[in-house]
Amino acid sequence: MKVEVFDDLCISCGACITTCPDIFEWGEDDKAIAKVNDVPQDKLQCAHEAVEGCPTAAIKEE
């Protein structure tokens, strides 16, 4: 699975970072970014929860 954060939709609430800190972090513009292109198998559940929990649907998964 791949994840991407769209910064034009991100409101910097930090829900994804709290939910899955191994995959998401703060970028230079204080918006969330994905740390990795491909989510490791052992982090799929938390990454999916972060996608589902984003209040603005700023994170897309493939």
Backbone hydrogen bonds, N-H to C=O, Kabsch-Sander energy under -0.5 kcal/mol:
donor,donor_aa,acceptor,acceptor_aa,energy
3,V,37,N,-0.7
4,E,60,K,-2.1
6,F,4,E,-0.5
6,F,58,A,-3.2
7,D,5,V,-0.8
9,L,6,F,-1.9
10,C,6,F,-1.3
18,T,14,G,-2.4
19,T,15,A,-2.4
20,C,16,C,-2.8
23,I,20,C,-1.7
24,F,20,C,-2.2
25,E,33,I,-2.2
27,G,31,K,-3.3
30,D,27,G,-1.7
33,I,25,E,-2.7
35,K,23,I,-3.9
36,V,23,I,-0.6
39,V,1,M,-2.9
39,V,37,N,-0.5
43,K,40,P,-2.2
44,L,41,Q,-1.2
47,A,43,K,-2.2
48,H,44,L,-2.5
49,E,45,Q,-2.3
50,A,46,C,-2.1
51,V,47,A,-2.1
52,E,48,H,-2.6
53,G,49,E,-2.0
54,C,50,A,-0.8
54,C,51,V,-0.9
57,A,54,C,-1.0
60,K,4,E,-2.7
60,K,58,A,-0.5
62,E,2,K,-2.4
